[in-house]
Amino acid sequence: MRPLSLYIYYRRNKRKVLPIIFILALSIVGVTSTAALADEIFKGQEVLQNFYKSYGTLSLTSATVTQGKQQTDSTTYVEHYLDALPESNYYIRSVVQNVRYVRVLGDNGVPVFYVTPADAITLLHQFDWHLASGRLPRMGTNEIALTDNILKNHHWHVGQLVGQALDANEFLPGTNKIVGVLNSSGSDQQSVTGGIGDLVYEKAQSPGFVWYTYVIRPRDGQEAALDKKVSDFQYNHSSAVAYQSYGTVMAKFADDYSSAKVVLGLLDSVVIVVISIAVALLYIIFLMQRANEFGLLAAIGYGRGFILRKVLLEAIGQVLIGWGLGLVLGQGLYTLFNNWYFYPHGLIGVDVLAPVPFLFSVPVPLVVVVVTTMTICLQLGRLDPVSIIERRD
């Protein structure tokens, strides 16, 4: 084996090589952890909006609609408008209540649609929901069926009573009995989170005017046209109705979370810079201690290009080992964390190898390699083989 091979260098300099590898690996774990957690928060929030990929919602906010000087019942007026929309495939009359969904940063409300039994079947087909256990709610009862991730989130089970009447922290009003568990055959990031209940029962809980939410399904290829028409309708009757579509919901999500993304990005950037400089400085110290080695190599005929390539290969090898080890450790750590916390609570989990965390890890090894290159170039520029041979600094 050649005396200047990478293997010989690593084997004879374990005290210098191993600290850099492990420090770099721990640095990668730290950087990717922050980015992966932030990625889970944002992706998890986006997943909760998947309902709007299938439907838009038009909710009543007033009992009447003003037309000139006349007052018209808003339910009749809105349904007459929806019936005349050629871009609408169908709409479902519902009352929507929110159930609490606990996440890493704060709680979210996800919808439970109180609808007729026939409309419940329509929603099941549209969302690709299947009964994993139990049954669908019966008419005139307080029964509800929820998606499995909500039940995991709260550690609820079929037959349990839930609601504000039993838990003041719960969003879902009254008392509701869980009779069914719904799941989707698609991926977790494409599935719809929520549930269904009975419209007759919910209307009986609020005698008088019913604040309906109309769930509107566009015809294929008519999504944009329907969105435009219903948006204009909402604009002209803003005191009586509120409209939400996937575009409006995601725009609001972007506004709400844009500042948080900037802050997390800045924090990650600071961490990356500090860690990169710290690892690079440690490597510079080790390089400075090798001045005699470089001088002797130059004195016996090895050119500066050879020495530079040798050091760069050594540095790149250490960096790649440390980087890879850090990614493996980070993925292993969060695989354990996913199985311990995220998955049992119905959350999507953390992936260190996802694009965002992975990209955040890239600057660390790059900075180390760049600093190493600059340092060795400066050293070689001042290299005096004669003084090294004569043991003069």
C-alpha positions in Angstrom: 0.0 0.0 0.0 1.3 3.5 -0.9 2.6 5.4 2.1 0.7 8.5 1.1 -2.6 6.7 0.6 -5.8 8.0 2.4 -6.1 4.8 4.4 -2.6 5.2 5.8 -3.3 8.8 6.7 -6.6 8.1 8.4 -5.2 5.1 10.3 -2.1 7.0 11.6 -4.1 10.2 12.5 -7.2 8.8 14.2 -6.9 11.4 17.0 -7.2 14.2 14.4 -9.6 12.5 12.0 -12.2 11.0 14.3 -13.0 14.3 16.2 -13.6 16.1 13.0 -15.8 13.3 11.7 -17.9 13.1 14.9 -18.2 16.9 15.3 -19.3 17.2 11.7 -21.8 14.4 12.1 -23.3 15.9 15.3 -23.4 19.3 13.5 -25.4 17.7 10.6 -27.8 16.1 13.1 -28.3 19.5 14.7 -28.9 21.4 11.5 -31.2 18.8 9.9 -33.2 18.4 13.1 -34.2 22.0 13.2 -35.0 22.0 9.4 -36.9 18.7 9.7 -39.1 19.8 12.6 -39.9 23.0 10.7 -40.7 21.0 7.6 -43.1 18.7 9.6 -44.9 21.8 11.0 -45.4 23.4 7.6 -46.2 20.2 5.7 -48.5 19.0 8.5 -50.5 22.2 8.2 -50.7 22.0 4.5 -52.0 18.4 4.7 -54.9 19.6 6.9 -56.1 21.6 3.9 -56.5 18.6 1.5 -60.3 18.8 1.8 -60.2 21.9 -0.4 -58.6 20.0 -3.2 -62.0 18.4 -3.8 -64.4 21.1 -2.6 -65.0 24.7 -2.0 -67.2 25.9 0.9 -69.7 28.7 1.0 -70.8 29.4 4.5 -73.7 31.5 5.7 -72.7 34.4 7.9 -76.1 36.2 8.0 -79.7 35.0 8.1 -80.7 37.4 5.3 -79.4 38.8 2.1 -80.0 42.4 1.2 -81.3 42.9 -2.4 -81.9 46.6 -3.0 -84.3 47.5 -0.2 -85.6 43.9 0.3 -84.4 41.3 2.8 -84.2 37.7 1.4 -83.7 34.5 3.4 -80.0 33.7 2.8 -80.5 29.9 2.7 -83.1 30.2 -0.1 -81.0 32.8 -1.9 -77.7 30.9 -1.8 -79.3 27.6 -2.8 -81.1 29.2 -5.7 -77.7 30.6 -6.9 -75.9 27.3 -6.5 -78.6 25.4 -8.4 -78.0 27.7 -11.4 -74.2 27.2 -11.5 -73.3 25.2 -14.6 -69.7 24.8 -13.3 -70.9 23.0 -10.2 -71.3 19.2 -10.3 -73.2 19.1 -7.1 -73.3 20.7 -3.6 -73.9 19.3 -0.2 -75.8 21.1 2.6 -74.0 20.7 5.8 -73.3 22.1 9.3 -69.6 22.1 10.0 -68.0 21.9 13.5 -64.4 21.6 14.3 -62.6 18.9 16.3 -59.3 19.7 18.0 -56.2 18.3 16.4 -53.0 18.7 18.6 -49.8 19.4 16.8 -46.2 20.3 17.7 -46.9 24.0 17.7 -50.4 24.7 18.8 -53.8 23.1 18.0 -55.7 23.1 14.7 -59.4 22.7 14.1 -60.3 20.1 11.5 -63.9 19.8 10.1 -66.6 17.4 11.0 -69.4 17.5 8.4 -72.9 17.0 9.7 -74.8 15.8 6.6 -77.6 13.5 5.5 -76.8 9.8 5.3 -76.8 9.9 1.4 -74.4 12.9 1.4 -72.2 11.0 3.9 -71.7 8.2 1.3 -70.9 10.9 -1.3 -68.1 12.3 1.0 -66.7 8.8 1.7 -66.4 8.1 -2.0 -64.9 11.6 -2.8 -62.3 11.4 0.0 -61.5 7.7 -0.5 -62.6 7.1 3.1 -63.2 3.5 4.2 -64.6 2.2 7.4 -61.7 0.7 9.3 -64.0 -0.3 12.2 -67.4 0.5 13.5 -70.2 2.0 11.4 -71.5 5.3 10.0 -73.7 7.6 12.2 -77.4 6.9 12.4 -80.0 9.6 11.6 -81.1 11.7 14.6 -78.2 10.6 16.9 -75.2 12.3 18.3 -72.9 9.7 16.6 -69.9 10.7 14.6 -67.2 8.9 12.6 -63.7 10.3 12.5 -60.5 9.6 10.5 -58.0 7.4 12.3 -55.3 10.1 12.7 -57.7 12.1 14.8 -58.4 9.2 17.1 -54.7 8.5 17.4 -54.1 12.2 18.1 -56.3 12.0 21.2 -56.1 8.3 21.9 -59.8 8.0 21.4 -61.7 4.8 20.5 -65.0 3.7 19.1 -67.7 4.0 21.7 -66.1 7.0 23.5 -68.0 10.2 24.2 -66.2 13.4 23.2 -66.9 17.1 23.1 -66.8 20.4 25.0 -69.4 19.1 27.5 -66.8 16.6 28.6 -63.5 18.5 27.9 -63.4 22.3 28.0 -60.3 22.2 25.7 -62.2 20.4 22.9 -63.4 22.4 19.9 -66.3 20.1 19.1 -69.4 21.3 20.9 -71.8 19.3 23.0 -71.4 15.5 23.4 -70.7 13.2 20.5 -70.3 9.5 20.4 -67.6 8.0 18.2 -69.1 5.0 16.3 -66.8 4.7 13.3 -63.1 5.0 12.3 -62.4 6.2 8.7 -59.1 5.8 6.9 -57.8 6.4 3.4 -56.0 4.0 1.0 -53.8 6.9 -0.3 -50.7 8.3 1.3 -50.9 10.2 4.6 -49.9 13.5 2.8 -52.8 13.2 0.3 -55.5 11.9 2.7 -58.3 14.1 4.1 -58.5 14.6 7.9 -62.0 15.1 9.4 -65.2 13.3 10.1 -68.9 13.1 9.5 -72.0 13.4 11.7 -75.8 13.6 11.3 -77.4 16.8 10.0 -80.8 16.1 11.6 -79.3 15.8 15.0 -77.1 18.9 14.6 -80.0 21.0 13.4 -82.0 19.9 16.5 -79.3 21.3 18.7 -79.7 24.8 17.3 -83.4 25.6 16.8 -84.1 28.6 14.6 -81.9 29.7 11.8 -79.3 27.0 10.7 -75.9 28.3 9.7 -75.3 26.0 6.8 -72.0 25.5 5.0 -72.4 24.4 1.4 -69.7 22.0 0.2 -69.4 22.6 -3.6 -67.9 20.1 -6.0 -66.8 21.6 -9.4 -67.2 19.8 -12.7 -64.0 18.4 -14.1 -62.1 21.1 -15.8 -64.3 23.8 -14.4 -62.5 24.4 -11.1 -61.1 27.9 -12.0 -64.4 29.1 -13.6 -66.3 28.0 -10.5 -63.9 29.6 -8.2 -64.1 32.8 -10.0 -67.9 32.9 -10.0 -68.3 32.0 -6.4 -65.6 34.4 -5.4 -67.4 37.2 -7.2 -70.7 36.1 -5.5 -69.0 36.3 -2.1 -67.5 39.7 -2.9 -71.0 41.1 -3.8 -72.6 39.5 -0.7 -69.7 39.7 1.8 -72.0 40.4 4.7 -74.0 37.3 4.1 -71.6 34.6 3.0 -67.9 33.5 3.3 -66.2 31.5 0.6 -63.1 29.3 0.9 -61.3 27.4 -1.8 -57.9 25.7 -2.0 -56.3 28.8 -3.4 -57.7 31.2 -0.7 -56.9 28.8 2.1 -53.3 28.2 0.9 -52.8 32.0 0.4 -53.9 32.6 4.0 -51.6 29.8 5.1 -48.7 31.3 3.3 -49.4 34.7 4.9 -49.7 33.2 8.4 -46.6 31.1 8.2 -44.3 33.2 6.0 -42.8 35.2 8.9 -42.3 31.9 10.9 -40.5 30.4 7.9 -38.3 33.5 7.6 -37.4 33.3 11.3 -36.7 29.6 11.2 -34.6 30.1 8.1 -32.5 32.8 9.7 -32.0 30.7 12.8 -30.9 27.8 10.8 -28.6 30.0 8.7 -26.9 31.3 11.9 -26.5 27.8 13.2 -25.1 26.6 9.9 -22.5 29.5 9.7 -21.4 29.0 13.4 -21.1 25.2 13.0 -19.3 25.5 9.7 -16.8 28.0 10.9 -16.2 26.0 14.1 -15.5 22.8 12.2 -13.4 24.6 9.7 -11.2 26.3 12.4 -10.6 23.0 14.0 -9.5 21.6 10.7 -7.2 24.6 10.2 -5.5 24.0 13.5 -4.7 20.4 12.3 -3.5 21.7 9.0 -1.2 24.2 10.7 0.4 21.4 12.7 1.3 19.7 9.4 3.7 22.4 8.1 6.7 20.1 8.5 5.0 17.3 6.6 4.2 19.6 3.7 7.8 21.0 3.7 9.3 17.6 3.6 7.1 16.5 0.8 8.1 19.6 -1.2 11.8 19.0 -0.4 11.8 15.5 -1.7 10.2 16.5 -5.0 6.4 16.5 -4.6 4.9 19.6 -6.2 2.4 22.0 -4.6 -0.3 20.7 -6.8 0.2 17.2 -5.5 0.2 18.4 -1.9 -3.0 20.4 -2.5 -4.8 17.5 -4.1 -3.7 15.1 -1.3 -5.0 17.4 1.5 -8.2 18.1 -0.4 -8.8 14.4 -0.9 -8.2 13.8 2.8 -10.6 16.7 3.8 -13.3 15.6 1.3 -13.1 12.1 2.6 -13.5 13.2 6.2 -16.3 15.6 5.3 -18.2 13.0 3.3 -17.9 10.4 6.1 -19.0 12.9 8.7 -21.8 14.2 6.5 -23.1 10.7 5.7 -22.8 9.7 9.3 -24.7 12.7 10.4 -27.5 12.1 8.0 -27.7 8.4 9.1 -27.7 9.4 12.8 -30.3 12.1 12.2 -32.6 9.7 10.2 -32.2 7.0 12.8 -32.9 9.5 15.7 -36.1 10.7 14.0 -37.2 7.3 13.0 -37.2 6.4 16.7 -38.9 9.8 17.5 -41.5 9.2 14.7 -42.4 5.8 16.2 -42.4 7.1 19.7 -44.4 10.4 19.3 -45.4 11.5 15.8 -47.1 8.3 14.4 -48.8 7.4 17.6 -50.4 10.9 17.7 -51.5 10.8 14.1 -48.9 13.2 12.8 -47.0 12.9 9.5 -43.6 12.5 11.1 -40.2 13.9 10.4 -37.9 13.0 7.5 -34.3 14.2 7.7 -33.7 13.1 4.1 -36.6 15.2 2.8 -35.5 18.0 0.4 -35.6 20.9 2.9 -33.5 19.3 5.7 -31.1 17.7 3.3 -30.4 21.1 1.5 -29.9 22.8 4.9 -27.1 20.2 5.6 -25.2 20.9 2.4 -23.5 24.2 3.4 -21.7 22.7 6.3 -19.4 20.3 4.4 -19.1 22.8 1.6 -17.8 25.5 4.0 -15.3 23.1 5.5 -13.9 22.1 2.1 -13.7 25.7 0.9 -11.9 26.9 4.1 -9.6 23.9 3.9 -8.7 24.8 0.3 -8.0 28.4 1.1 -5.9 27.5 4.2 -3.7 25.0 2.4 -3.3 27.4 -0.6 -2.0 30.1 1.8 0.3 27.6 3.6 1.7 26.4 0.3 2.3 29.9 -0.9 4.5 30.6 2.2 6.1 27.1 2.2 10.0 27.1 2.4 11.2 23.5 2.1 14.8 24.6 3.0 13.8 26.0 6.3 11.8 22.9 7.1 14.8 20.7 6.3 17.1 22.8 8.5 14.4 22.8 11.2 14.1 26.7 11.1 10.7 28.4 11.3 
